[in-house]
Amino acid sequence: MVRFILLPVIVSVVVLSSTNAAHAEVVVVRPDDASSQVVIKTSPPTVVVVKHKPISQAQVVQPPPPKRDRKVGLHFDVGGTFGPQVVMGGFGGALRFRPNEHVGIDLGSGYFAGNDYQGFYRTEIPLTANLLLFVNPQHKLQVYFLMGPGLSFGRVDTFNEVRRMTHIGGQAGMGLELRLAPAFALNVDVRGIIRHRIDSDPRPEFFDGARGTNTSGGAVLTFGGTIYF
């Protein structure tokens, strides 16, 4: 009887790889952050591996915060009228409304004192309502025009009496507003004023030789600022 003995046979498998593949060119590009790299195999087969650099929180572009409409402001200024015969200075303030970015409304008052055209000491308290038109509100330096009616209560110390006068008129001009911050701006403007005296005193306010008049005009230069809420 013939017996067969099975012995384990070890078979080796040899995998031959392409010489070209073994010598494939490899280009490695490393950015400043070693956590990311780009590997490019240019000799067959062509393989491109891209590992993206993680985006940090600081690199994420955040949307701008919603723009806050500031429709109410408090305006204040100092100003004066200068000429060969008149030197008057004072201060003023106004409550400013901005219904939209191109339009403003100032309701204001103030106090002025100095020497008038006849050399008499004069004090005045004006009441004004001005419409402001902003030409370029999208810019930091804005140009605006203003106009509106006004009422003024004055006191004049003459040689032998005190005269109290009331004027009605209007003003118009132009200026610049430098918006330093959403809540604060600097202003400068020049205003031309014309007015007529309406009180009950029959004597003219001004005399030019034998002629008298109750109508007068001038210009005021102001510097100030506005706080927006």
C-alpha positions as CSV (number, residue, x, y, z in Angstrom):
1,M,0.0,0.0,0.0
2,V,1.4,3.3,-1.1
3,R,1.0,6.3,1.2
4,F,1.1,9.8,0.1
5,I,2.5,12.4,2.5
6,L,1.4,16.0,1.8
7,L,4.0,18.5,2.6
8,P,3.3,22.2,2.8
9,V,4.4,24.1,-0.3
10,I,5.3,27.7,-0.1
11,V,4.6,29.7,-3.2
12,S,6.1,33.1,-3.5
13,V,4.4,35.7,-5.6
14,V,6.6,38.4,-7.1
15,V,4.9,41.6,-8.2
16,L,6.9,43.5,-10.7
17,S,6.3,47.1,-10.8
18,S,7.0,49.4,-13.6
19,T,10.4,51.0,-13.6
20,N,8.9,54.3,-14.7
21,A,6.4,54.2,-11.9
22,A,9.2,53.5,-9.4
23,H,11.1,56.6,-10.7
24,A,8.1,58.9,-10.9
25,E,9.0,62.5,-10.2
26,V,7.4,63.9,-7.1
27,V,7.1,67.7,-6.4
28,V,6.2,68.7,-2.8
29,V,5.2,72.3,-2.1
30,R,5.1,73.2,1.5
31,P,3.5,76.6,2.5
32,D,4.4,78.4,5.8
33,D,2.0,76.1,7.7
34,A,3.4,72.6,7.6
35,S,-0.1,71.2,8.2
36,S,-0.9,71.6,4.5
37,Q,0.9,70.4,1.4
38,V,0.4,69.9,-2.3
39,V,1.9,66.7,-3.9
40,I,2.2,66.5,-7.6
41,K,3.3,63.3,-9.4
42,T,4.3,64.4,-12.9
43,S,5.5,61.1,-14.4
44,P,3.0,58.3,-15.0
45,P,0.6,58.2,-13.6
46,T,-0.1,61.9,-13.1
47,V,-1.6,62.4,-9.7
48,V,-2.5,65.7,-8.0
49,V,-3.2,65.7,-4.3
50,V,-4.2,68.9,-2.6
51,K,-4.6,69.3,1.1
52,H,-6.3,72.5,2.0
53,K,-5.0,74.7,4.8
54,P,-7.5,75.0,7.6
55,I,-9.1,78.4,7.7
56,S,-8.7,80.1,11.1
57,Q,-11.4,82.1,12.7
58,A,-9.4,85.3,12.0
59,Q,-9.5,84.6,8.3
60,V,-13.3,84.2,8.1
61,V,-14.7,87.4,6.7
62,Q,-17.5,88.5,8.9
63,P,-20.4,90.5,7.4
64,P,-20.5,94.1,8.5
65,P,-22.9,94.9,11.3
66,P,-26.2,96.4,10.3
67,K,-26.0,100.1,9.8
68,R,-27.7,102.0,12.5
69,D,-29.8,105.0,11.4
70,R,-29.1,108.0,13.4
71,K,-32.0,110.3,12.8
72,V,-31.6,112.8,15.7
73,G,-28.7,115.0,16.6
74,L,-27.7,117.8,18.9
75,H,-25.8,120.6,17.0
76,F,-23.8,123.4,18.7
77,D,-21.6,126.1,17.2
78,V,-19.8,129.4,17.7
79,G,-19.9,132.2,15.2
80,G,-19.6,135.8,14.4
81,T,-20.2,138.7,12.0
82,F,-17.2,140.8,11.1
83,G,-17.0,144.0,9.2
84,P,-15.6,147.6,9.3
85,Q,-18.4,148.8,11.6
86,V,-19.8,145.6,13.1
87,V,-18.3,143.0,15.4
88,M,-20.7,140.5,17.0
89,G,-20.1,137.0,18.2
90,G,-21.9,134.3,20.0
91,F,-23.0,130.7,20.2
92,G,-25.9,128.7,19.1
93,G,-27.5,125.2,19.3
94,A,-30.1,123.3,17.4
95,L,-32.0,120.0,17.5
96,R,-31.2,118.3,14.3
97,F,-33.5,115.7,12.6
98,R,-32.3,113.5,9.7
99,P,-35.4,111.9,8.1
100,N,-33.0,110.5,5.5
101,E,-29.3,110.7,4.6
102,H,-29.8,113.6,2.2
103,V,-32.1,115.9,4.3
104,G,-31.7,117.5,7.7
105,I,-33.9,119.9,9.7
106,D,-32.4,122.2,12.4
107,L,-34.6,123.9,15.0
108,G,-32.2,126.3,16.9
109,S,-31.6,129.3,19.0
110,G,-28.5,131.2,20.3
111,Y,-27.1,134.4,21.8
112,F,-25.0,137.1,20.1
113,A,-23.5,140.3,21.5
114,G,-21.3,143.1,20.2
115,N,-21.4,146.4,18.3
116,D,-23.8,147.0,15.5
117,Y,-23.4,149.1,12.3
118,Q,-24.0,152.3,14.2
119,G,-21.5,151.4,16.9
120,F,-24.1,150.7,19.6
121,Y,-23.9,147.8,21.9
122,R,-26.4,145.1,20.8
123,T,-27.5,141.7,22.0
124,E,-29.7,139.3,20.0
125,I,-31.5,136.0,20.6
126,P,-32.3,134.4,17.2
127,L,-34.8,131.6,16.6
128,T,-34.2,129.6,13.4
129,A,-35.6,126.7,11.4
130,N,-33.3,125.5,8.6
131,L,-33.5,122.9,5.9
132,L,-30.2,121.2,5.2
133,L,-29.5,119.4,1.9
134,F,-26.5,117.0,2.0
135,V,-25.0,116.5,-1.4
136,N,-22.8,113.4,-0.7
137,P,-23.8,111.8,2.5
138,Q,-21.9,108.6,1.6
139,H,-18.6,110.4,2.1
140,K,-16.7,111.3,5.2
141,L,-16.5,114.9,4.2
142,Q,-20.0,116.1,3.2
143,V,-21.1,119.2,1.4
144,Y,-24.5,120.7,2.4
145,F,-26.7,123.7,1.6
146,L,-29.0,125.3,4.1
147,M,-31.9,127.8,4.1
148,G,-34.7,128.7,6.3
149,P,-36.7,131.5,8.1
150,G,-35.8,133.1,11.3
151,L,-37.0,135.4,14.1
152,S,-34.7,137.6,16.2
153,F,-35.2,139.5,19.4
154,G,-32.7,142.3,20.0
155,R,-31.7,144.9,22.5
156,V,-29.7,148.0,21.5
157,D,-28.2,150.4,24.1
158,T,-28.2,153.9,22.4
159,F,-26.9,157.1,23.9
160,N,-29.9,157.9,26.0
161,E,-32.2,154.8,25.9
162,V,-32.6,151.1,25.4
163,R,-34.4,150.0,22.3
164,R,-35.9,146.6,21.9
165,M,-36.4,145.3,18.4
166,T,-38.0,142.3,16.7
167,H,-36.8,141.1,13.3
168,I,-38.2,138.5,10.8
169,G,-36.2,137.3,7.9
170,G,-34.3,134.3,6.6
171,Q,-30.8,132.9,5.9
172,A,-29.1,130.7,3.3
173,G,-25.6,129.4,2.9
174,M,-23.4,126.3,2.5
175,G,-21.1,124.3,4.6
176,L,-19.0,121.2,5.2
177,E,-19.5,118.4,7.7
178,L,-16.6,116.1,8.6
179,R,-18.1,112.8,9.9
180,L,-15.4,111.7,12.3
181,A,-17.6,108.8,13.7
182,P,-21.2,107.7,13.2
183,A,-22.1,109.6,16.3
184,F,-20.0,112.8,15.9
185,A,-19.2,115.3,13.2
186,L,-17.6,118.7,12.9
187,N,-19.2,121.5,10.9
188,V,-18.2,124.8,9.3
189,D,-20.6,127.0,7.3
190,V,-21.2,130.6,6.1
191,R,-24.7,132.0,6.0
192,G,-26.1,135.1,4.4
193,I,-28.9,136.8,6.4
194,I,-31.5,139.3,5.4
195,R,-34.3,140.6,7.7
196,H,-36.8,143.3,8.4
197,R,-37.8,144.9,11.7
198,I,-41.5,144.4,12.6
199,D,-41.9,145.8,16.1
200,S,-44.2,148.8,16.9
201,D,-41.4,151.4,17.2
202,P,-42.0,153.9,14.3
203,R,-38.4,155.1,14.2
204,P,-36.1,153.5,11.6
205,E,-33.4,151.3,12.9
206,F,-30.6,152.5,10.6
207,F,-30.0,155.9,9.1
208,D,-28.0,156.7,6.0
209,G,-27.9,160.5,5.9
210,A,-31.5,161.7,5.7
211,R,-32.8,158.3,4.9
212,G,-33.8,155.6,7.4
213,T,-34.5,151.8,7.0
214,N,-35.6,148.8,9.0
215,T,-34.1,146.3,6.5
216,S,-30.6,144.9,7.1
217,G,-28.4,142.1,6.0
218,G,-25.1,140.5,6.7
219,A,-23.1,137.2,6.8
220,V,-22.3,134.9,9.7
221,L,-19.4,132.4,9.8
222,T,-19.9,129.4,12.2
223,F,-17.8,126.6,13.5
224,G,-19.3,123.7,15.5
225,G,-20.1,120.1,15.9
226,T,-23.0,117.6,15.9
227,I,-23.6,114.6,18.2
228,Y,-25.9,112.0,16.6
229,F,-28.0,109.6,18.6
